[in-house]
Amino acid sequence: MKNAICSCVPPPVGWSANRHTHPAVAQAIFALSNGNRSPEAIWETPTAEEWRKISELVVEYVEDGDFAFDNGKFAWGPHETLRVWPARGDG
């Protein structure tokens, strides 16, 4: 991952699968987590700022080639979907 915020702490194996969450969303959640907000807290009750930043990170991951675009739909648990669009155009 080319973005420095992405490479700090990867999610444990199975974390995203156990939560029915796309791996790109899980990676972004872990990138934002810290001593004040655990990954579980962010996943369960994201603030508006966390949701925005996670959306931006997922777009960056896709644009960097770290994850596939998946039609712009990234699961955040079994009932939520983060919808993102690439920030940069191809032309």
N, CA, C and O atoms as a Tinker XYZ file with bonds, in Angstrom:
   364  protein
     1  N      0.840000   -1.173000    0.000000    73     2
     2  CA     0.000000    0.000000    0.000000    64     1     3
     3  C      0.882000    1.233000    0.000000    63     2     4     5
     4  O      1.824000    1.349000    0.785000    81     3
     5  N      0.565000    2.129000   -0.875000    73     3     6
     6  CA     1.414000    3.297000   -1.069000    64     5     7
     7  C      1.164000    4.399000   -0.044000    63     6     8     9
     8  O      2.061000    5.200000    0.220000    81     7
     9  N     -0.006000    4.456000    0.526000    73     7    10
    10  CA    -0.343000    5.480000    1.498000    64     9    11
    11  C      0.237000    5.089000    2.849000    63    10    12    13
    12  O      0.002000    3.978000    3.324000    81    11
    13  N      0.991000    5.985000    3.473000    73    11    14
    14  CA     1.654000    5.669000    4.742000    64    13    15
    15  C      0.667000    5.304000    5.846000    63    14    16    17
    16  O      0.983000    4.478000    6.702000    81    15
    17  N     -0.517000    5.903000    5.843000    73    15    18
    18  CA    -1.487000    5.600000    6.888000    64    17    19
    19  C     -2.019000    4.172000    6.764000    63    18    20    21
    20  O     -2.592000    3.643000    7.716000    81    19
    21  N     -1.837000    3.556000    5.620000    73    19    22
    22  CA    -2.383000    2.228000    5.364000    64    21    23
    23  C     -1.557000    1.110000    5.958000    63    22    24    25
    24  O     -2.100000    0.059000    6.296000    81    23
    25  N     -0.281000    1.307000    6.091000    73    23    26
    26  CA     0.608000    0.200000    6.368000    64    25    27
    27  C      0.926000   -0.005000    7.842000    63    26    28    29
    28  O      1.735000   -0.870000    8.178000    81    27
    29  N      0.314000    0.764000    8.720000    73    27    30
    30  CA     0.667000    0.686000   10.141000    64    29    31
    31  C      0.362000   -0.683000   10.741000    63    30    32    33
    32  O      1.278000   -1.419000   11.105000    81    31
    33  N     -0.885000   -1.018000   10.842000    73    31    34
    34  CA    -1.291000   -2.269000   11.475000    64    33    35
    35  C     -2.345000   -2.942000   10.604000    63    34    36    37
    36  O     -3.461000   -2.436000   10.485000    81    35
    37  N     -2.011000   -4.065000    9.999000    73    35    38
    38  CA    -3.025000   -4.760000    9.195000    64    37    39
    39  C     -4.034000   -5.460000   10.099000    63    38    40    41
    40  O     -3.705000   -5.832000   11.226000    81    39
    41  N     -5.249000   -5.639000    9.617000    73    39    42
    42  CA    -6.241000   -6.376000   10.412000    64    41    43
    43  C     -5.799000   -7.815000   10.606000    63    42    44    45
    44  O     -5.159000   -8.388000    9.724000    81    43
    45  N     -6.129000   -8.407000   11.746000    73    43    46
    46  CA    -5.817000   -9.821000   11.936000    64    45    47
    47  C     -6.563000  -10.670000   10.903000    63    46    48    49
    48  O     -7.637000  -10.294000   10.432000    81    47
    49  N     -5.985000  -11.804000   10.566000    73    47    50
    50  CA    -6.626000  -12.724000    9.624000    64    49    51
    51  C     -8.015000  -13.068000   10.163000    63    50    52    53
    52  O     -8.163000  -13.429000   11.330000    81    51
    53  N     -9.008000  -12.956000    9.323000    73    51    54
    54  CA   -10.375000  -13.301000    9.707000    64    53    55
    55  C    -11.185000  -12.158000   10.288000    63    54    56    57
    56  O    -12.400000  -12.291000   10.431000    81    55
    57  N    -10.556000  -11.034000   10.630000    73    55    58
    58  CA   -11.292000   -9.923000   11.248000    64    57    59
    59  C    -12.410000   -9.442000   10.338000    63    58    60    61
    60  O    -13.551000   -9.300000   10.778000    81    59
    61  N    -12.094000   -9.190000    9.069000    73    59    62
    62  CA   -13.118000   -8.683000    8.153000    64    61    63
    63  C    -14.140000   -9.764000    7.822000    63    62    64    65
    64  O    -15.331000   -9.469000    7.718000    81    63
    65  N    -13.704000  -10.997000    7.656000    73    63    66
    66  CA   -14.642000  -12.081000    7.335000    64    65    67
    67  C    -15.620000  -12.324000    8.474000    63    66    68    69
    68  O    -16.810000  -12.533000    8.238000    81    67
    69  N    -15.134000  -12.298000    9.686000    73    67    70
    70  CA   -16.009000  -12.517000   10.845000    64    69    71
    71  C    -17.053000  -11.415000   10.999000    63    70    72    73
    72  O    -18.101000  -11.634000   11.605000    81    71
    73  N    -16.776000  -10.249000   10.462000    73    71    74
    74  CA   -17.692000   -9.104000   10.574000    64    73    75
    75  C    -18.416000   -8.824000    9.262000    63    74    76    77
    76  O    -19.136000   -7.832000    9.149000    81    75
    77  N    -18.229000   -9.696000    8.265000    73    75    78
    78  CA   -18.859000   -9.516000    6.943000    64    77    79
    79  C    -18.525000   -8.142000    6.378000    63    78    80    81
    80  O    -19.386000   -7.449000    5.837000    81    79
    81  N    -17.257000   -7.763000    6.514000    73    79    82
    82  CA   -16.782000   -6.447000    6.109000    64    81    83
    83  C    -15.714000   -6.606000    5.043000    63    82    84    85
    84  O    -14.834000   -7.459000    5.160000    81    83
    85  N    -15.789000   -5.785000    4.003000    73    83    86
    86  CA   -14.812000   -5.845000    2.920000    64    85    87
    87  C    -13.413000   -5.604000    3.497000    63    86    88    89
    88  O    -13.254000   -4.753000    4.373000    81    87
    89  N    -12.404000   -6.329000    3.027000    73    87    90
    90  CA   -11.037000   -6.135000    3.528000    64    89    91
    91  C    -10.511000   -4.710000    3.387000    63    90    92    93
    92  O     -9.722000   -4.271000    4.223000    81    91
    93  N    -10.921000   -3.979000    2.360000    73    91    94
    94  CA   -10.475000   -2.587000    2.212000    64    93    95
    95  C    -11.030000   -1.721000    3.338000    63    94    96    97
    96  O    -10.333000   -0.845000    3.850000    81    95
    97  N    -12.276000   -1.960000    3.722000    73    95    98
    98  CA   -12.878000   -1.216000    4.832000    64    97    99
    99  C    -12.163000   -1.579000    6.128000    63    98   100   101
   100  O    -11.856000   -0.705000    6.938000    81    99
   101  N    -11.899000   -2.866000    6.323000    73    99   102
   102  CA   -11.187000   -3.301000    7.526000    64   101   103
   103  C     -9.807000   -2.653000    7.600000    63   102   104   105
   104  O     -9.396000   -2.189000    8.664000    81   103
   105  N     -9.090000   -2.619000    6.475000    73   103   106
   106  CA    -7.763000   -1.998000    6.462000    64   105   107
   107  C     -7.865000   -0.530000    6.848000    63   106   108   109
   108  O     -7.053000   -0.041000    7.633000    81   107
   109  N     -8.849000    0.179000    6.307000    73   107   110
   110  CA    -9.017000    1.595000    6.632000    64   109   111
   111  C     -9.381000    1.788000    8.104000    63   110   112   113
   112  O     -8.894000    2.719000    8.745000    81   111
   113  N    -10.221000    0.928000    8.635000    73   111   114
   114  CA   -10.592000    1.008000   10.054000    64   113   115
   115  C     -9.346000    0.848000   10.923000    63   114   116   117
   116  O     -9.140000    1.611000   11.867000    81   115
   117  N     -8.520000   -0.144000   10.603000    73   115   118
   118  CA    -7.308000   -0.353000   11.390000    64   117   119
   119  C     -6.330000    0.798000   11.223000    63   118   120   121
   120  O     -5.602000    1.131000   12.159000    81   119
   121  N     -6.303000    1.406000   10.050000    73   119   122
   122  CA    -5.413000    2.548000    9.829000    64   121   123
   123  C     -5.817000    3.734000   10.697000    63   122   124   125
   124  O     -4.963000    4.508000   11.128000    81   123
   125  N     -7.115000    3.878000   10.954000    73   123   126
   126  CA    -7.598000    5.004000   11.762000    64   125   127
   127  C     -7.610000    4.727000   13.258000    63   126   128   129
   128  O     -7.621000    5.658000   14.063000    81   127
   129  N     -7.607000    3.470000   13.628000    73   127   130
   130  CA    -7.722000    3.139000   15.045000    64   129   131
   131  C     -6.491000    3.621000   15.812000    63   130   132   133
   132  O     -5.398000    3.757000   15.264000    81   131
   133  N     -6.716000    3.873000   17.095000    73   131   134
   134  CA    -5.633000    4.333000   17.965000    64   133   135
   135  C     -5.999000    3.991000   19.408000    63   134   136   137
   136  O     -6.954000    3.252000   19.646000    81   135
   137  N     -5.269000    4.509000   20.344000    73   135   138
   138  CA    -5.525000    4.221000   21.758000    64   137   139
   139  C     -6.870000    4.718000   22.241000    63   138   140   141
   140  O     -7.410000    4.194000   23.215000    81   139
   141  N     -7.424000    5.726000   21.573000    73   139   142
   142  CA    -8.723000    6.271000   21.969000    64   141   143
   143  C     -9.891000    5.560000   21.299000    63   142   144   145
   144  O    -10.977000    5.472000   21.871000    81   143
   145  N     -9.675000    5.056000   20.097000    73   143   146
   146  CA   -10.744000    4.397000   19.335000    64   145   147
   147  C    -10.216000    3.089000   18.769000    63   146   148   149
   148  O     -9.391000    3.086000   17.855000    81   147
   149  N    -10.694000    1.988000   19.311000    73   147   150
   150  CA   -10.283000    0.676000   18.837000    64   149   151
   151  C    -10.937000    0.384000   17.487000    63   150   152   153
   152  O    -11.922000    1.027000   17.125000    81   151
   153  N    -10.398000   -0.581000   16.742000    73   151   154
   154  CA   -11.052000   -0.959000   15.490000    64   153   155
   155  C    -12.507000   -1.388000   15.707000    63   154   156   157
   156  O    -13.381000   -1.062000   14.904000    81   155
   157  N    -12.758000   -2.110000   16.780000    73   155   158
   158  CA   -14.124000   -2.555000   17.066000    64   157   159
   159  C    -15.058000   -1.373000   17.304000    63   158   160   161
   160  O    -16.195000   -1.376000   16.832000    81   159
   161  N    -14.585000   -0.365000   18.033000    73   159   162
   162  CA   -15.411000    0.819000   18.301000    64   161   163
   163  C    -15.711000    1.571000   17.007000    63   162   164   165
   164  O    -16.839000    2.013000   16.790000    81   163
   165  N    -14.714000    1.713000   16.160000    73   163   166
   166  CA   -14.927000    2.396000   14.876000    64   165   167
   167  C    -15.887000    1.598000   14.015000    63   166   168   169
   168  O    -16.792000    2.170000   13.407000    81   167
   169  N    -15.705000    0.286000   13.955000    73   167   170
   170  CA   -16.571000   -0.563000   13.133000    64   169   171
   171  C    -18.021000   -0.506000   13.627000    63   170   172   173
   172  O    -18.949000   -0.417000   12.824000    81   171
   173  N    -18.210000   -0.557000   14.937000    73   171   174
   174  CA   -19.569000   -0.582000   15.498000    64   173   175
   175  C    -20.272000    0.764000   15.410000    63   174   176   177
   176  O    -21.450000    0.820000   15.058000    81   175
   177  N    -19.575000    1.840000   15.720000    73   175   178
   178  CA   -20.206000    3.166000   15.756000    64   177   179
   179  C    -19.242000    4.228000   15.210000    63   178   180   181
   180  O    -18.668000    5.006000   15.972000    81   179
   181  N    -19.075000    4.250000   13.901000    73   179   182
   182  CA   -18.163000    5.251000   13.332000    64   181   183
   183  C    -18.727000    6.658000   13.457000    63   182   184   185
   184  O    -19.931000    6.877000   13.315000    81   183
   185  N    -17.844000    7.601000   13.724000    73   183   186
   186  CA   -18.263000    8.998000   13.697000    64   185   187
   187  C    -18.394000    9.416000   12.233000    63   186   188   189
   188  O    -17.940000    8.708000   11.335000    81   187
   189  N    -19.009000   10.554000   12.004000    73   187   190
   190  CA   -19.121000   11.057000   10.632000    64   189   191
   191  C    -17.737000   11.284000   10.025000    63   190   192   193
   192  O    -17.522000   11.002000    8.847000    81   191
   193  N    -16.809000   11.787000   10.818000    73   191   194
   194  CA   -15.445000   12.021000   10.337000    64   193   195
   195  C    -14.743000   10.696000   10.024000    63   194   196   197
   196  O    -14.030000   10.599000    9.024000    81   195
   197  N    -14.935000    9.685000   10.858000    73   195   198
   198  CA   -14.334000    8.374000   10.590000    64   197   199
   199  C    -14.907000    7.767000    9.309000    63   198   200   201
   200  O    -14.167000    7.220000    8.491000    81   199
   201  N    -16.214000    7.865000    9.139000    73   199   202
   202  CA   -16.859000    7.332000    7.926000    64   201   203
   203  C    -16.284000    8.027000    6.681000    63   202   204   205
   204  O    -15.984000    7.371000    5.684000    81   203
   205  N    -16.134000    9.350000    6.746000    73   203   206
   206  CA   -15.582000   10.114000    5.627000    64   205   207
   207  C    -14.150000    9.694000    5.339000    63   206   208   209
   208  O    -13.787000    9.460000    4.186000    81   207
   209  N    -13.336000    9.600000    6.384000    73   207   210
   210  CA   -11.924000    9.259000    6.193000    64   209   211
   211  C    -11.776000    7.826000    5.673000    63   210   212   213
   212  O    -10.925000    7.567000    4.821000    81   211
   213  N    -12.579000    6.907000    6.165000    73   211   214
   214  CA   -12.529000    5.531000    5.688000    64   213   215
   215  C    -12.918000    5.484000    4.212000    63   214   216   217
   216  O    -12.299000    4.758000    3.433000    81   215
   217  N    -13.929000    6.243000    3.824000    73   215   218
   218  CA   -14.314000    6.320000    2.412000    64   217   219
   219  C    -13.141000    6.808000    1.563000    63   218   220   221
   220  O    -12.861000    6.244000    0.505000    81   219
   221  N    -12.464000    7.843000    2.020000    73   219   222
   222  CA   -11.315000    8.385000    1.291000    64   221   223
   223  C    -10.188000    7.359000    1.194000    63   222   224   225
   224  O     -9.565000    7.212000    0.143000    81   223
   225  N     -9.932000    6.656000    2.286000    73   223   226
   226  CA    -8.871000    5.653000    2.270000    64   225   227
   227  C     -9.197000    4.507000    1.320000    63   226   228   229
   228  O     -8.320000    4.034000    0.597000    81   227
   229  N    -10.450000    4.058000    1.317000    73   227   230
   230  CA   -10.841000    2.974000    0.414000    64   229   231
   231  C    -10.639000    3.409000   -1.039000    63   230   232   233
   232  O    -10.146000    2.628000   -1.853000    81   231
   233  N    -11.010000    4.635000   -1.370000    73   231   234
   234  CA   -10.778000    5.151000   -2.721000    64   233   235
   235  C     -9.278000    5.133000   -3.038000    63   234   236   237
   236  O     -8.880000    4.718000   -4.127000    81   235
   237  N     -8.457000    5.577000   -2.099000    73   235   238
   238  CA    -7.008000    5.565000   -2.323000    64   237   239
   239  C     -6.501000    4.143000   -2.536000    63   238   240   241
   240  O     -5.683000    3.905000   -3.425000    81   239
   241  N     -6.975000    3.202000   -1.736000    73   239   242
   242  CA    -6.541000    1.807000   -1.877000    64   241   243
   243  C     -6.877000    1.286000   -3.273000    63   242   244   245
   244  O     -6.064000    0.609000   -3.902000    81   243
   245  N     -8.075000    1.605000   -3.750000    73   243   246
   246  CA    -8.492000    1.148000   -5.077000    64   245   247
   247  C     -7.626000    1.810000   -6.144000    63   246   248   249
   248  O     -7.138000    1.136000   -7.051000    81   247
   249  N     -7.435000    3.104000   -6.045000    73   247   250
   250  CA    -6.640000    3.821000   -7.038000    64   249   251
   251  C     -5.181000    3.386000   -7.040000    63   250   252   253
   252  O     -4.522000    3.426000   -8.080000    81   251
   253  N     -4.672000    2.971000   -5.881000    73   251   254
   254  CA    -3.295000    2.480000   -5.795000    64   253   255
   255  C     -3.171000    1.037000   -6.263000    63   254   256   257
   256  O     -2.060000    0.520000   -6.383000    81   255
   257  N     -4.301000    0.380000   -6.528000    73   255   258
   258  CA    -4.275000   -0.998000   -6.990000    64   257   259
   259  C     -4.212000   -2.030000   -5.878000    63   258   260   261
   260  O     -3.982000   -3.210000   -6.140000    81   259
   261  N     -4.415000   -1.596000   -4.637000    73   259   262
   262  CA    -4.347000   -2.524000   -3.505000    64   261   263
   263  C     -5.595000   -3.392000   -3.390000    63   262   264   265
   264  O     -5.524000   -4.522000   -2.907000    81   263
   265  N     -6.736000   -2.870000   -3.831000    73   263   266
   266  CA    -8.006000   -3.595000   -3.809000    64   265   267
   267  C     -8.747000   -3.318000   -5.106000    63   266   268   269
   268  O     -8.553000   -2.274000   -5.729000    81   267
   269  N     -9.602000   -4.258000   -5.514000    73   267   270
   270  CA   -10.431000   -4.073000   -6.707000    64   269   271
   271  C    -11.577000   -3.117000   -6.386000    63   270   272   273
   272  O    -11.980000   -2.980000   -5.231000    81   271
   273  N    -12.094000   -2.463000   -7.418000    73   271   274
   274  CA   -13.163000   -1.475000   -7.240000    64   273   275
   275  C    -14.476000   -2.103000   -6.779000    63   274   276   277
   276  O    -15.232000   -1.449000   -6.060000    81   275
   277  N    -14.779000   -3.336000   -7.159000    73   275   278
   278  CA   -15.982000   -4.049000   -6.705000    64   277   279
   279  C    -17.263000   -3.249000   -6.922000    63   278   280   281
   280  O    -18.131000   -3.216000   -6.050000    81   279
   281  N    -17.383000   -2.608000   -8.074000    73   279   282
   282  CA   -18.573000   -1.806000   -8.407000    64   281   283
   283  C    -18.831000   -0.677000   -7.423000    63   282   284   285
   284  O    -19.946000   -0.158000   -7.364000    81   283
   285  N    -17.838000   -0.291000   -6.658000    73   283   286
   286  CA   -17.984000    0.814000   -5.715000    64   285   287
   287  C    -18.737000    0.467000   -4.449000    63   286   288   289
   288  O    -19.056000    1.356000   -3.660000    81   287
   289  N    -19.031000   -0.812000   -4.236000    73   287   290
   290  CA   -19.772000   -1.244000   -3.050000    64   289   291
   291  C    -18.850000   -2.060000   -2.155000    63   290   292   293
   292  O    -18.320000   -3.093000   -2.565000    81   291
   293  N    -18.670000   -1.589000   -0.947000    73   291   294
   294  CA   -17.777000   -2.225000    0.018000    64   293   295
   295  C    -18.560000   -2.496000    1.306000    63   294   296   297
   296  O    -18.988000   -1.567000    1.991000    81   295
   297  N    -18.737000   -3.767000    1.620000    73   295   298
   298  CA   -19.533000   -4.147000    2.791000    64   297   299
   299  C    -18.901000   -3.632000    4.076000    63   298   300   301
   300  O    -17.689000   -3.715000    4.277000    81   299
   301  N    -19.754000   -3.102000    4.935000    73   299   302
   302  CA   -19.366000   -2.686000    6.280000    64   301   303
   303  C    -20.323000   -3.429000    7.206000    63   302   304   305
   304  O    -21.293000   -2.856000    7.703000    81   303
   305  N    -20.048000   -4.677000    7.426000    73   303   306
   306  CA   -20.957000   -5.522000    8.193000    64   305   307
   307  C    -22.014000   -6.108000    7.273000    63   306   308   309
   308  O    -22.033000   -5.813000    6.078000    81   307
   309  N    -22.894000   -6.937000    7.823000    73   307   310
   310  CA   -23.875000   -7.628000    6.986000    64   309   311
   311  C    -24.988000   -6.734000    6.443000    63   310   312   313
   312  O    -25.677000   -7.123000    5.500000    81   311
   313  N    -25.178000   -5.541000    7.018000    73   311   314
   314  CA   -26.316000   -4.719000    6.628000    64   313   315
   315  C    -25.958000   -3.322000    6.136000    63   314   316   317
   316  O    -26.843000   -2.565000    5.739000    81   315
   317  N    -24.687000   -2.973000    6.157000    73   315   318
   318  CA   -24.245000   -1.645000    5.713000    64   317   319
   319  C    -23.335000   -1.794000    4.507000    63   318   320   321
   320  O    -22.596000   -2.772000    4.397000    81   319
   321  N    -23.389000   -0.829000    3.608000    73   319   322
   322  CA   -22.503000   -0.812000    2.453000    64   321   323
   323  C    -21.929000    0.581000    2.288000    63   322   324   325
   324  O    -22.658000    1.570000    2.214000    81   323
   325  N    -20.623000    0.638000    2.231000    73   323   326
   326  CA   -19.928000    1.881000    1.925000    64   325   327
   327  C    -19.853000    1.969000    0.411000    63   326   328   329
   328  O    -19.331000    1.062000   -0.237000    81   327
   329  N    -20.371000    3.055000   -0.162000    73   327   330
   330  CA   -20.341000    3.236000   -1.612000    64   329   331
   331  C    -19.356000    4.345000   -1.914000    63   330   332   333
   332  O    -19.466000    5.454000   -1.390000    81   331
   333  N    -18.389000    4.033000   -2.767000    73   331   334
   334  CA   -17.372000    5.018000   -3.107000    64   333   335
   335  C    -17.177000    5.085000   -4.607000    63   334   336   337
   336  O    -17.500000    4.149000   -5.339000    81   335
   337  N    -16.645000    6.204000   -5.048000    73   335   338
   338  CA   -16.326000    6.420000   -6.455000    64   337   339
   339  C    -14.893000    6.898000   -6.510000    63   338   340   341
   340  O    -14.454000    7.631000   -5.624000    81   339
   341  N    -14.155000    6.500000   -7.528000    73   339   342
   342  CA   -12.769000    6.957000   -7.647000    64   341   343
   343  C    -12.700000    8.475000   -7.668000    63   342   344   345
   344  O    -13.568000    9.136000   -8.239000    81   343
   345  N    -11.668000    9.023000   -7.048000    73   343   346
   346  CA   -11.500000   10.471000   -7.004000    64   345   347
   347  C    -10.871000   11.023000   -8.265000    63   346   348   349
   348  O    -11.142000   12.159000   -8.655000    81   347
   349  N    -10.026000   10.216000   -8.908000    73   347   350
   350  CA    -9.330000   10.676000  -10.113000    64   349   351
   351  C     -9.962000   10.056000  -11.342000    63   350   352   353
   352  O    -10.371000    8.895000  -11.325000    81   351
   353  N    -10.039000   10.828000  -12.398000    73   351   354
   354  CA   -10.543000   10.314000  -13.665000    64   353   355
   355  C     -9.431000    9.664000  -14.479000    63   354   356   357
   356  O     -8.248000    9.886000  -14.223000    81   355
   357  N     -9.819000    8.875000  -15.443000    73   355   358
   358  CA    -8.827000    8.231000  -16.295000    64   357   359
   359  C     -8.329000    9.149000  -17.414000    63   358   360   361
   360  O     -7.305000    8.870000  -18.037000    81   359
   361  N     -9.052000   10.240000  -17.669000    73   359   362
   362  CA    -8.661000   11.089000  -18.783000    64   361   363
   363  C     -8.128000   12.325000  -18.328000    63   362   364
   364  O     -7.745000   13.168000  -19.139000    81   363
